[in-house]
């Protein structure tokens, strides 16, 4: 069974002060999550 997920950032966790998507912050969290999988 394949899990498919749609994710939203409802509370603005990954928005920077300019209300733009903070890609470096997201990438750091994403890489940490990927590393924890293995």
mmCIF entry with sequence, helices, sheets and N, C-alpha, C, O atoms, coordinates in Angstrom:
data_MODEL
# 
_entry.id   MODEL 
# 
_entity.id                         1 
_entity.type                       polymer 
_entity.pdbx_number_of_molecules   1 
# 
_entity_poly.entity_id                      1 
_entity_poly.type                           'polypeptide(L)' 
_entity_poly.nstd_linkage                   no 
_entity_poly.nstd_monomer                   no 
_entity_poly.pdbx_seq_one_letter_code       
;(UNK)(UNK)(UNK)(UNK)(UNK)(UNK)(UNK)(UNK)(UNK)(UNK)(UNK)(UNK)(UNK)(UNK)(UNK)(UNK)
(UNK)(UNK)(UNK)(UNK)(UNK)(UNK)(UNK)(UNK)(UNK)(UNK)(UNK)(UNK)(UNK)(UNK)(UNK)(UNK)
(UNK)(UNK)(UNK)(UNK)(UNK)(UNK)
;
_entity_poly.pdbx_seq_one_letter_code_can   XXXXXXXXXXXXXXXXXXXXXXXXXXXXXXXXXXXXXX 
_entity_poly.pdbx_strand_id                 A 
# 
loop_
_entity_poly_seq.entity_id 
_entity_poly_seq.num 
_entity_poly_seq.mon_id 
_entity_poly_seq.hetero 
1 1  UNK n 
1 2  UNK n 
1 3  UNK n 
1 4  UNK n 
1 5  UNK n 
1 6  UNK n 
1 7  UNK n 
1 8  UNK n 
1 9  UNK n 
1 10 UNK n 
1 11 UNK n 
1 12 UNK n 
1 13 UNK n 
1 14 UNK n 
1 15 UNK n 
1 16 UNK n 
1 17 UNK n 
1 18 UNK n 
1 19 UNK n 
1 20 UNK n 
1 21 UNK n 
1 22 UNK n 
1 23 UNK n 
1 24 UNK n 
1 25 UNK n 
1 26 UNK n 
1 27 UNK n 
1 28 UNK n 
1 29 UNK n 
1 30 UNK n 
1 31 UNK n 
1 32 UNK n 
1 33 UNK n 
1 34 UNK n 
1 35 UNK n 
1 36 UNK n 
1 37 UNK n 
1 38 UNK n 
# 
_struct_asym.id          A 
_struct_asym.entity_id   1 
# 
_struct_conf.conf_type_id            HELX_P 
_struct_conf.id                      HELX_P1 
_struct_conf.pdbx_PDB_helix_id       AA1 
_struct_conf.beg_label_comp_id       UNK 
_struct_conf.beg_label_asym_id       A 
_struct_conf.beg_label_seq_id        23 
_struct_conf.pdbx_beg_PDB_ins_code   ? 
_struct_conf.end_label_comp_id       UNK 
_struct_conf.end_label_asym_id       A 
_struct_conf.end_label_seq_id        37 
_struct_conf.pdbx_end_PDB_ins_code   ? 
_struct_conf.beg_auth_comp_id        UNK 
_struct_conf.beg_auth_asym_id        A 
_struct_conf.beg_auth_seq_id         23 
_struct_conf.end_auth_comp_id        UNK 
_struct_conf.end_auth_asym_id        A 
_struct_conf.end_auth_seq_id         37 
_struct_conf.pdbx_PDB_helix_class    1 
_struct_conf.details                 ? 
_struct_conf.pdbx_PDB_helix_length   15 
# 
_struct_conf_type.id          HELX_P 
_struct_conf_type.criteria    ? 
_struct_conf_type.reference   ? 
# 
loop_
_atom_site.group_PDB 
_atom_site.id 
_atom_site.type_symbol 
_atom_site.label_atom_id 
_atom_site.label_alt_id 
_atom_site.label_comp_id 
_atom_site.label_asym_id 
_atom_site.label_entity_id 
_atom_site.label_seq_id 
_atom_site.pdbx_PDB_ins_code 
_atom_site.Cartn_x 
_atom_site.Cartn_y 
_atom_site.Cartn_z 
_atom_site.occupancy 
_atom_site.B_iso_or_equiv 
_atom_site.pdbx_formal_charge 
_atom_site.auth_seq_id 
_atom_site.auth_comp_id 
_atom_site.auth_asym_id 
_atom_site.auth_atom_id 
_atom_site.pdbx_PDB_model_num 
ATOM 1   N N  . UNK A 1 1  ? 0.842  -1.177 0.000  1.00 0.00 ? 1  UNK A N  1 
ATOM 2   C CA . UNK A 1 1  ? 0.000  0.000  0.000  1.00 0.00 ? 1  UNK A CA 1 
ATOM 3   C C  . UNK A 1 1  ? 0.891  1.245  0.000  1.00 0.00 ? 1  UNK A C  1 
ATOM 4   O O  . UNK A 1 1  ? 1.834  1.340  0.786  1.00 0.00 ? 1  UNK A O  1 
ATOM 5   N N  . UNK A 1 2  ? 0.593  2.171  -0.863 1.00 0.00 ? 2  UNK A N  1 
ATOM 6   C CA . UNK A 1 2  ? 1.343  3.416  -0.952 1.00 0.00 ? 2  UNK A CA 1 
ATOM 7   C C  . UNK A 1 2  ? 0.593  4.517  -0.221 1.00 0.00 ? 2  UNK A C  1 
ATOM 8   O O  . UNK A 1 2  ? -0.608 4.701  -0.415 1.00 0.00 ? 2  UNK A O  1 
ATOM 9   N N  . UNK A 1 3  ? 1.306  5.238  0.614  1.00 0.00 ? 3  UNK A N  1 
ATOM 10  C CA . UNK A 1 3  ? 0.713  6.370  1.318  1.00 0.00 ? 3  UNK A CA 1 
ATOM 11  C C  . UNK A 1 3  ? 0.971  7.623  0.501  1.00 0.00 ? 3  UNK A C  1 
ATOM 12  O O  . UNK A 1 3  ? 2.109  7.907  0.128  1.00 0.00 ? 3  UNK A O  1 
ATOM 13  N N  . UNK A 1 4  ? -0.083 8.366  0.225  1.00 0.00 ? 4  UNK A N  1 
ATOM 14  C CA . UNK A 1 4  ? 0.033  9.632  -0.491 1.00 0.00 ? 4  UNK A CA 1 
ATOM 15  C C  . UNK A 1 4  ? -0.470 10.725 0.438  1.00 0.00 ? 4  UNK A C  1 
ATOM 16  O O  . UNK A 1 4  ? -1.517 10.582 1.069  1.00 0.00 ? 4  UNK A O  1 
ATOM 17  N N  . UNK A 1 5  ? 0.279  11.813 0.516  1.00 0.00 ? 5  UNK A N  1 
ATOM 18  C CA . UNK A 1 5  ? -0.029 12.862 1.477  1.00 0.00 ? 5  UNK A CA 1 
ATOM 19  C C  . UNK A 1 5  ? 0.026  14.226 0.801  1.00 0.00 ? 5  UNK A C  1 
ATOM 20  O O  . UNK A 1 5  ? 0.907  14.488 -0.018 1.00 0.00 ? 5  UNK A O  1 
ATOM 21  N N  . UNK A 1 6  ? -0.910 15.080 1.146  1.00 0.00 ? 6  UNK A N  1 
ATOM 22  C CA . UNK A 1 6  ? -0.876 16.483 0.749  1.00 0.00 ? 6  UNK A CA 1 
ATOM 23  C C  . UNK A 1 6  ? -0.655 17.281 2.026  1.00 0.00 ? 6  UNK A C  1 
ATOM 24  O O  . UNK A 1 6  ? -1.394 17.125 2.998  1.00 0.00 ? 6  UNK A O  1 
ATOM 25  N N  . UNK A 1 7  ? 0.362  18.133 2.020  1.00 0.00 ? 7  UNK A N  1 
ATOM 26  C CA . UNK A 1 7  ? 0.726  18.876 3.223  1.00 0.00 ? 7  UNK A CA 1 
ATOM 27  C C  . UNK A 1 7  ? 0.565  20.373 2.977  1.00 0.00 ? 7  UNK A C  1 
ATOM 28  O O  . UNK A 1 7  ? 0.935  20.882 1.919  1.00 0.00 ? 7  UNK A O  1 
ATOM 29  N N  . UNK A 1 8  ? 0.013  21.069 3.960  1.00 0.00 ? 8  UNK A N  1 
ATOM 30  C CA . UNK A 1 8  ? -0.079 22.523 3.899  1.00 0.00 ? 8  UNK A CA 1 
ATOM 31  C C  . UNK A 1 8  ? 0.565  23.121 5.140  1.00 0.00 ? 8  UNK A C  1 
ATOM 32  O O  . UNK A 1 8  ? 0.726  22.443 6.155  1.00 0.00 ? 8  UNK A O  1 
ATOM 33  N N  . UNK A 1 9  ? 0.925  24.369 5.053  1.00 0.00 ? 9  UNK A N  1 
ATOM 34  C CA . UNK A 1 9  ? 1.555  25.072 6.169  1.00 0.00 ? 9  UNK A CA 1 
ATOM 35  C C  . UNK A 1 9  ? 0.559  26.088 6.715  1.00 0.00 ? 9  UNK A C  1 
ATOM 36  O O  . UNK A 1 9  ? 0.712  27.292 6.509  1.00 0.00 ? 9  UNK A O  1 
ATOM 37  N N  . UNK A 1 10 ? -0.452 25.601 7.405  1.00 0.00 ? 10 UNK A N  1 
ATOM 38  C CA . UNK A 1 10 ? -1.553 26.441 7.866  1.00 0.00 ? 10 UNK A CA 1 
ATOM 39  C C  . UNK A 1 10 ? -1.121 27.541 8.839  1.00 0.00 ? 10 UNK A C  1 
ATOM 40  O O  . UNK A 1 10 ? -1.689 28.633 8.819  1.00 0.00 ? 10 UNK A O  1 
ATOM 41  N N  . UNK A 1 11 ? -0.139 27.274 9.679  1.00 0.00 ? 11 UNK A N  1 
ATOM 42  C CA . UNK A 1 11 ? 0.245  28.268 10.683 1.00 0.00 ? 11 UNK A CA 1 
ATOM 43  C C  . UNK A 1 11 ? 1.475  29.078 10.292 1.00 0.00 ? 11 UNK A C  1 
ATOM 44  O O  . UNK A 1 11 ? 1.968  29.875 11.092 1.00 0.00 ? 11 UNK A O  1 
ATOM 45  N N  . UNK A 1 12 ? 1.973  28.889 9.085  1.00 0.00 ? 12 UNK A N  1 
ATOM 46  C CA . UNK A 1 12 ? 3.099  29.685 8.613  1.00 0.00 ? 12 UNK A CA 1 
ATOM 47  C C  . UNK A 1 12 ? 4.451  29.277 9.168  1.00 0.00 ? 12 UNK A C  1 
ATOM 48  O O  . UNK A 1 12 ? 5.374  30.091 9.208  1.00 0.00 ? 12 UNK A O  1 
ATOM 49  N N  . UNK A 1 13 ? 4.582  28.032 9.595  1.00 0.00 ? 13 UNK A N  1 
ATOM 50  C CA . UNK A 1 13 ? 5.828  27.548 10.184 1.00 0.00 ? 13 UNK A CA 1 
ATOM 51  C C  . UNK A 1 13 ? 7.026  27.813 9.284  1.00 0.00 ? 13 UNK A C  1 
ATOM 52  O O  . UNK A 1 13 ? 8.094  28.182 9.772  1.00 0.00 ? 13 UNK A O  1 
ATOM 53  N N  . UNK A 1 14 ? 6.867  27.633 7.991  1.00 0.00 ? 14 UNK A N  1 
ATOM 54  C CA . UNK A 1 14 ? 7.998  27.774 7.071  1.00 0.00 ? 14 UNK A CA 1 
ATOM 55  C C  . UNK A 1 14 ? 7.996  29.101 6.320  1.00 0.00 ? 14 UNK A C  1 
ATOM 56  O O  . UNK A 1 14 ? 8.625  29.223 5.269  1.00 0.00 ? 14 UNK A O  1 
ATOM 57  N N  . UNK A 1 15 ? 7.287  30.098 6.858  1.00 0.00 ? 15 UNK A N  1 
ATOM 58  C CA . UNK A 1 15 ? 7.338  31.430 6.259  1.00 0.00 ? 15 UNK A CA 1 
ATOM 59  C C  . UNK A 1 15 ? 8.372  32.263 6.999  1.00 0.00 ? 15 UNK A C  1 
ATOM 60  O O  . UNK A 1 15 ? 8.472  32.204 8.225  1.00 0.00 ? 15 UNK A O  1 
ATOM 61  N N  . UNK A 1 16 ? 9.139  33.040 6.242  1.00 0.00 ? 16 UNK A N  1 
ATOM 62  C CA . UNK A 1 16 ? 10.104 33.930 6.886  1.00 0.00 ? 16 UNK A CA 1 
ATOM 63  C C  . UNK A 1 16 ? 9.417  35.251 7.238  1.00 0.00 ? 16 UNK A C  1 
ATOM 64  O O  . UNK A 1 16 ? 8.205  35.382 7.065  1.00 0.00 ? 16 UNK A O  1 
ATOM 65  N N  . UNK A 1 17 ? 10.177 36.224 7.728  1.00 0.00 ? 17 UNK A N  1 
ATOM 66  C CA . UNK A 1 17 ? 9.595  37.501 8.149  1.00 0.00 ? 17 UNK A CA 1 
ATOM 67  C C  . UNK A 1 17 ? 8.929  38.257 7.010  1.00 0.00 ? 17 UNK A C  1 
ATOM 68  O O  . UNK A 1 17 ? 8.027  39.061 7.242  1.00 0.00 ? 17 UNK A O  1 
ATOM 69  N N  . UNK A 1 18 ? 9.368  38.004 5.777  1.00 0.00 ? 18 UNK A N  1 
ATOM 70  C CA . UNK A 1 18 ? 8.777  38.653 4.608  1.00 0.00 ? 18 UNK A CA 1 
ATOM 71  C C  . UNK A 1 18 ? 7.565  37.880 4.088  1.00 0.00 ? 18 UNK A C  1 
ATOM 72  O O  . UNK A 1 18 ? 7.049  38.176 3.010  1.00 0.00 ? 18 UNK A O  1 
ATOM 73  N N  . UNK A 1 19 ? 7.114  36.886 4.860  1.00 0.00 ? 19 UNK A N  1 
ATOM 74  C CA . UNK A 1 19 ? 5.968  36.036 4.490  1.00 0.00 ? 19 UNK A CA 1 
ATOM 75  C C  . UNK A 1 19 ? 6.221  35.262 3.202  1.00 0.00 ? 19 UNK A C  1 
ATOM 76  O O  . UNK A 1 19 ? 5.292  34.961 2.452  1.00 0.00 ? 19 UNK A O  1 
ATOM 77  N N  . UNK A 1 20 ? 7.486  34.944 2.957  1.00 0.00 ? 20 UNK A N  1 
ATOM 78  C CA . UNK A 1 20 ? 7.875  34.122 1.823  1.00 0.00 ? 20 UNK A CA 1 
ATOM 79  C C  . UNK A 1 20 ? 8.247  32.741 2.337  1.00 0.00 ? 20 UNK A C  1 
ATOM 80  O O  . UNK A 1 20 ? 8.663  32.591 3.486  1.00 0.00 ? 20 UNK A O  1 
ATOM 81  N N  . UNK A 1 21 ? 8.100  31.746 1.497  1.00 0.00 ? 21 UNK A N  1 
ATOM 82  C CA . UNK A 1 21 ? 8.429  30.373 1.860  1.00 0.00 ? 21 UNK A CA 1 
ATOM 83  C C  . UNK A 1 21 ? 9.918  30.264 2.157  1.00 0.00 ? 21 UNK A C  1 
ATOM 84  O O  . UNK A 1 21 ? 10.744 30.573 1.298  1.00 0.00 ? 21 UNK A O  1 
ATOM 85  N N  . UNK A 1 22 ? 10.265 29.834 3.349  1.00 0.00 ? 22 UNK A N  1 
ATOM 86  C CA . UNK A 1 22 ? 11.661 29.737 3.793  1.00 0.00 ? 22 UNK A CA 1 
ATOM 87  C C  . UNK A 1 22 ? 12.229 28.382 3.363  1.00 0.00 ? 22 UNK A C  1 
ATOM 88  O O  . UNK A 1 22 ? 12.224 27.422 4.133  1.00 0.00 ? 22 UNK A O  1 
ATOM 89  N N  . UNK A 1 23 ? 12.714 28.323 2.134  1.00 0.00 ? 23 UNK A N  1 
ATOM 90  C CA . UNK A 1 23 ? 13.210 27.061 1.577  1.00 0.00 ? 23 UNK A CA 1 
ATOM 91  C C  . UNK A 1 23 ? 14.375 26.464 2.365  1.00 0.00 ? 23 UNK A C  1 
ATOM 92  O O  . UNK A 1 23 ? 14.381 25.254 2.592  1.00 0.00 ? 23 UNK A O  1 
ATOM 93  N N  . UNK A 1 24 ? 15.363 27.255 2.794  1.00 0.00 ? 24 UNK A N  1 
ATOM 94  C CA . UNK A 1 24 ? 16.459 26.657 3.571  1.00 0.00 ? 24 UNK A CA 1 
ATOM 95  C C  . UNK A 1 24 ? 15.969 26.010 4.870  1.00 0.00 ? 24 UNK A C  1 
ATOM 96  O O  . UNK A 1 24 ? 16.449 24.940 5.247  1.00 0.00 ? 24 UNK A O  1 
ATOM 97  N N  . UNK A 1 25 ? 15.027 26.647 5.550  1.00 0.00 ? 25 UNK A N  1 
ATOM 98  C CA . UNK A 1 25 ? 14.503 26.072 6.793  1.00 0.00 ? 25 UNK A CA 1 
ATOM 99  C C  . UNK A 1 25 ? 13.769 24.765 6.510  1.00 0.00 ? 25 UNK A C  1 
ATOM 100 O O  . UNK A 1 25 ? 13.954 23.775 7.218  1.00 0.00 ? 25 UNK A O  1 
ATOM 101 N N  . UNK A 1 26 ? 12.934 24.769 5.468  1.00 0.00 ? 26 UNK A N  1 
ATOM 102 C CA . UNK A 1 26 ? 12.216 23.548 5.113  1.00 0.00 ? 26 UNK A CA 1 
ATOM 103 C C  . UNK A 1 26 ? 13.192 22.444 4.729  1.00 0.00 ? 26 UNK A C  1 
ATOM 104 O O  . UNK A 1 26 ? 13.034 21.300 5.155  1.00 0.00 ? 26 UNK A O  1 
ATOM 105 N N  . UNK A 1 27 ? 14.198 22.778 3.927  1.00 0.00 ? 27 UNK A N  1 
ATOM 106 C CA . UNK A 1 27 ? 15.151 21.773 3.469  1.00 0.00 ? 27 UNK A CA 1 
ATOM 107 C C  . UNK A 1 27 ? 15.891 21.137 4.644  1.00 0.00 ? 27 UNK A C  1 
ATOM 108 O O  . UNK A 1 27 ? 16.131 19.929 4.649  1.00 0.00 ? 27 UNK A O  1 
ATOM 109 N N  . UNK A 1 28 ? 16.248 21.943 5.632  1.00 0.00 ? 28 UNK A N  1 
ATOM 110 C CA . UNK A 1 28 ? 16.928 21.404 6.811  1.00 0.00 ? 28 UNK A CA 1 
ATOM 111 C C  . UNK A 1 28 ? 16.030 20.408 7.541  1.00 0.00 ? 28 UNK A C  1 
ATOM 112 O O  . UNK A 1 28 ? 16.491 19.342 7.948  1.00 0.00 ? 28 UNK A O  1 
ATOM 113 N N  . UNK A 1 29 ? 14.752 20.747 7.708  1.00 0.00 ? 29 UNK A N  1 
ATOM 114 C CA . UNK A 1 29 ? 13.812 19.854 8.384  1.00 0.00 ? 29 UNK A CA 1 
ATOM 115 C C  . UNK A 1 29 ? 13.567 18.593 7.552  1.00 0.00 ? 29 UNK A C  1 
ATOM 116 O O  . UNK A 1 29 ? 13.497 17.487 8.088  1.00 0.00 ? 29 UNK A O  1 
ATOM 117 N N  . UNK A 1 30 ? 13.440 18.774 6.251  1.00 0.00 ? 30 UNK A N  1 
ATOM 118 C CA . UNK A 1 30 ? 13.188 17.646 5.359  1.00 0.00 ? 30 UNK A CA 1 
ATOM 119 C C  . UNK A 1 30 ? 14.358 16.665 5.376  1.00 0.00 ? 30 UNK A C  1 
ATOM 120 O O  . UNK A 1 30 ? 14.158 15.453 5.454  1.00 0.00 ? 30 UNK A O  1 
ATOM 121 N N  . UNK A 1 31 ? 15.584 17.195 5.304  1.00 0.00 ? 31 UNK A N  1 
ATOM 122 C CA . UNK A 1 31 ? 16.769 16.330 5.322  1.00 0.00 ? 31 UNK A CA 1 
ATOM 123 C C  . UNK A 1 31 ? 16.878 15.581 6.644  1.00 0.00 ? 31 UNK A C  1 
ATOM 124 O O  . UNK A 1 31 ? 17.250 14.408 6.663  1.00 0.00 ? 31 UNK A O  1 
ATOM 125 N N  . UNK A 1 32 ? 16.559 16.246 7.741  1.00 0.00 ? 32 UNK A N  1 
ATOM 126 C CA . UNK A 1 32 ? 16.594 15.584 9.049  1.00 0.00 ? 32 UNK A CA 1 
ATOM 127 C C  . UNK A 1 32 ? 15.564 14.460 9.107  1.00 0.00 ? 32 UNK A C  1 
ATOM 128 O O  . UNK A 1 32 ? 15.841 13.392 9.654  1.00 0.00 ? 32 UNK A O  1 
ATOM 129 N N  . UNK A 1 33 ? 14.390 14.690 8.553  1.00 0.00 ? 33 UNK A N  1 
ATOM 130 C CA . UNK A 1 33 ? 13.350 13.657 8.541  1.00 0.00 ? 33 UNK A CA 1 
ATOM 131 C C  . UNK A 1 33 ? 13.769 12.484 7.661  1.00 0.00 ? 33 UNK A C  1 
ATOM 132 O O  . UNK A 1 33 ? 13.544 11.327 8.015  1.00 0.00 ? 33 UNK A O  1 
ATOM 133 N N  . UNK A 1 34 ? 14.375 12.780 6.522  1.00 0.00 ? 34 UNK A N  1 
ATOM 134 C CA . UNK A 1 34 ? 14.838 11.719 5.631  1.00 0.00 ? 34 UNK A CA 1 
ATOM 135 C C  . UNK A 1 34 ? 15.921 10.888 6.312  1.00 0.00 ? 34 UNK A C  1 
ATOM 136 O O  . UNK A 1 34 ? 15.916 9.662  6.207  1.00 0.00 ? 34 UNK A O  1 
ATOM 137 N N  . UNK A 1 35 ? 16.844 11.539 7.006  1.00 0.00 ? 35 UNK A N  1 
ATOM 138 C CA . UNK A 1 35 ? 17.932 10.835 7.685  1.00 0.00 ? 35 UNK A CA 1 
ATOM 139 C C  . UNK A 1 35 ? 17.390 9.944  8.798  1.00 0.00 ? 35 UNK A C  1 
ATOM 140 O O  . UNK A 1 35 ? 17.940 8.875  9.061  1.00 0.00 ? 35 UNK A O  1 
ATOM 141 N N  . UNK A 1 36 ? 16.327 10.373 9.443  1.00 0.00 ? 36 UNK A N  1 
ATOM 142 C CA . UNK A 1 36 ? 15.739 9.597  10.542 1.00 0.00 ? 36 UNK A CA 1 
ATOM 143 C C  . UNK A 1 36 ? 15.032 8.343  10.031 1.00 0.00 ? 36 UNK A C  1 
ATOM 144 O O  . UNK A 1 36 ? 14.823 7.393  10.786 1.00 0.00 ? 36 UNK A O  1 
ATOM 145 N N  . UNK A 1 37 ? 14.669 8.342  8.762  1.00 0.00 ? 37 UNK A N  1 
ATOM 146 C CA . UNK A 1 37 ? 13.969 7.187  8.185  1.00 0.00 ? 37 UNK A CA 1 
ATOM 147 C C  . UNK A 1 37 ? 14.879 5.982  8.060  1.00 0.00 ? 37 UNK A C  1 
ATOM 148 O O  . UNK A 1 37 ? 14.399 4.849  8.101  1.00 0.00 ? 37 UNK A O  1 
ATOM 149 N N  . UNK A 1 38 ? 16.174 6.191  7.909  1.00 0.00 ? 38 UNK A N  1 
ATOM 150 C CA . UNK A 1 38 ? 17.093 5.088  7.606  1.00 0.00 ? 38 UNK A CA 1 
ATOM 151 C C  . UNK A 1 38 ? 18.043 4.810  8.698  1.00 0.00 ? 38 UNK A C  1 
ATOM 152 O O  . UNK A 1 38 ? 18.873 3.909  8.580  1.00 0.00 ? 38 UNK A O  1 
# 
